[in-house]
Amino acid sequence: MTQPTENRQPTPAPHPVSTLLHDGELAAQLRFGAEGVWDAHRLNSMFHNNIPSSLVEFIENLPFFFIATANTAGECDCSFRGREHNIAGQPYPLTKVLDSKTLIFPDYRGNRLYNSLGNIIVNGHIGMLFIDFQSSTRVRLNGQAEIVETQSAYADIWPLAQRYVRVTTEQVYGNCKSRIPHMQLVPPADSELHDN
């Protein structure tokens, strides 16, 4: 008698180390005595190519994050992104995770240099760093960014935004807590809520 087979999804084959780390990272590990520390199993368990559901609330509810972008020559820029507040002092969301591969964040009025947006126009690679200094937790997200210029597209979430940046994730992973200072957040004063 034939035994019924369970309807299981096949376990995907792990990505090889060479596709998870680039040549520079591999060379640095060799040069600094860490070759072989990160095998394919450990890297595959750490790196995700989508946003795990367990991280959605963490990413959306932080008051700020940092982004890194670069131009076509590889010259980098790092920028701070924070929440805007409504007239009652309530914060708008920092980001919105649209699905497991996509998140979006608002672009507010600034100094009009457009350092980050200018880089994204010519080079869509973006790195995002989310840190909760109260719990000493950090998450990195790397992906491809594009600018959404239709101001009304997400005005129901961010009515003060001038445009938005949509990010398709390629790599999401947590980082160790080492050397993250423990800090408490202080609510902004009324005068700080609407500087621009």
N, C-alpha and C positions, 0 to 999 in steps of 0.2 A: 504494500500500500504506500502510495506517495505521500510524504509528509508535506503539509502546507508550508510554503515559504513566507517569511515575513516580508512585508513591503517596506524594505529599508532603502534609504537613499545611500548610494555608494559614498564612502568617505573620500573626499578629494585628495589627490596626491599632494604631498607637501611641496611647496615651492622650493627650489634649490637655493642655497645660500647666495649663489652668484646673481640671482634675480632679485634678492631682497636687499643686498648690500652692493653698492657700486665699487668700482675699482679703487677709488681713493680710500674708502672705508676699509676694504680688504687690505690695502697696502699699509694703512695706519695700524691695523691689528697685527700685521706681520712685523712691522717696524718697532712697535712698542710692546711686543711680547704677549699679545693676546690672541694669536692665531689659534683657531679651533675652540675658543671659549664659547662662541655662539655657533652652535650647530643648527642644521635645518629645522630640527624639531623645536628647539627653544625659540628660534626666530619666528617660526610659523605660529607658535602659541602666543607670541607677543604682538606681532604685527597683524592688523586687520585691514582689509581693503574697503571696509564699509564702517559705518558708525554703529557700534553695538548699542542695543536698546538701553543697556545699563548706563551708558554715558550721555544719553540725550538730555536728561534733566540737568546733569552737571554742566554741560556745554551751554544750555539755554539760560541758566539762572545765574551765571557769574556776572559780576558788574563790569568786567573788562577782560580783554585778551590782547595779545600782541600778534602782529602779522609781519612776515618777512617776504619781500618781493625783490626782483632783480630785473635790470634792463637786459638788452640783448648781448651786452658785453659781459654780463655776469656781475656787474657792480650792484651791490646789495643795498637795501634800505629796510629798516625796521620801524614799525609804527605801532602806536598804542590805539586801541579802539575801545571806547566806553559807551555806556548807556546814556540816552537822553531821557529827560523827565517831562511829564505833562505839567500843566499849570498847578495841579494839586500836589505836585512833588512826587507822584508815583512814577516809578521807572517803566519805560517801555522795555520789551524783551531785548536782550543782547544780540541773540541770533535766533534763527528758527531752523530746526532740522526738518526738511521737507520730506525726506525719505532716508533710507539707510545709506544712500550714496551722495546725498545732496543737502547742503545747508546754505543759508543765505543770511547776509547781514546788511544793515543799512549804512549808507554813506551820508554823513551830515555835512553841513557847511563848515568849512575850515579856513585855512590860510590861502587857499586857491593855488597852491603849488602843484597839487595833484601828484605827489611823489609816488604813492602806492598805485593810484589808478593809471598813471602814465606807464609805470612798469607793467601792469597787468595788460595794458593795450598791446605792448610789444612782446611780452613774455608772460604767459598765463600761469606759470608755476607759482605756487604760494605755499608758505608754511605758516601755520597758526599754532600759537602756544597759549593754552588755557591753564591758569594757576589759581588755586584756592589757597590763599596764604593762611587761612584759619585752620584748615585741615592738612596743610602741607601736601596737597595733591596737585599733580600736573599731568596734562594730556597734550600730546602733539598730534596735529592733523596736517598732512601734506596733500596737495591736490592741484587741480586746474581751476583757475578763477576766470570768470567772465563778468562784464559789467552789464547790468540791466538798467537801461536808461529811461524806461517808462516810469515816470515818477508815481503814477497811480497804481502800479503793479502790486505793491504791498502797502499801500497807504493805510489800509485798515489795521495793520500791525504797527507801522512806523509813520505816522502822519507828518513828522517833521523831516523825514529823509528826502534828499534830493535825487538819489539813485540807490542802487543796491549792488552788492557783489554776490554772485552765486558761485559756490565752490563744489566741484565734483571731487569726492574724496578718492585718494589712491592709497593712502597709508595712514592708519590711526593707531596710536599706541600710548600707553601710560609710561611715565618716567618714574624713576626712584625719587624718594622724598629727601635725599641727601642735600643738605645745605640750603633748603628752602626755609627762610625765616618765618617764624610764626607771628602773624600780625592780625590785629583786629581792625575791621572796617569801621570808619566813622561816617555817619550819614552826612551828605553834603548840606551846607548852609543854604538857606533860601537864595542868597545872592549868587551862589555857584550853579544853580540849576539851569539858568538860561543865559550863559555868558555870551553866546553868539546870537 
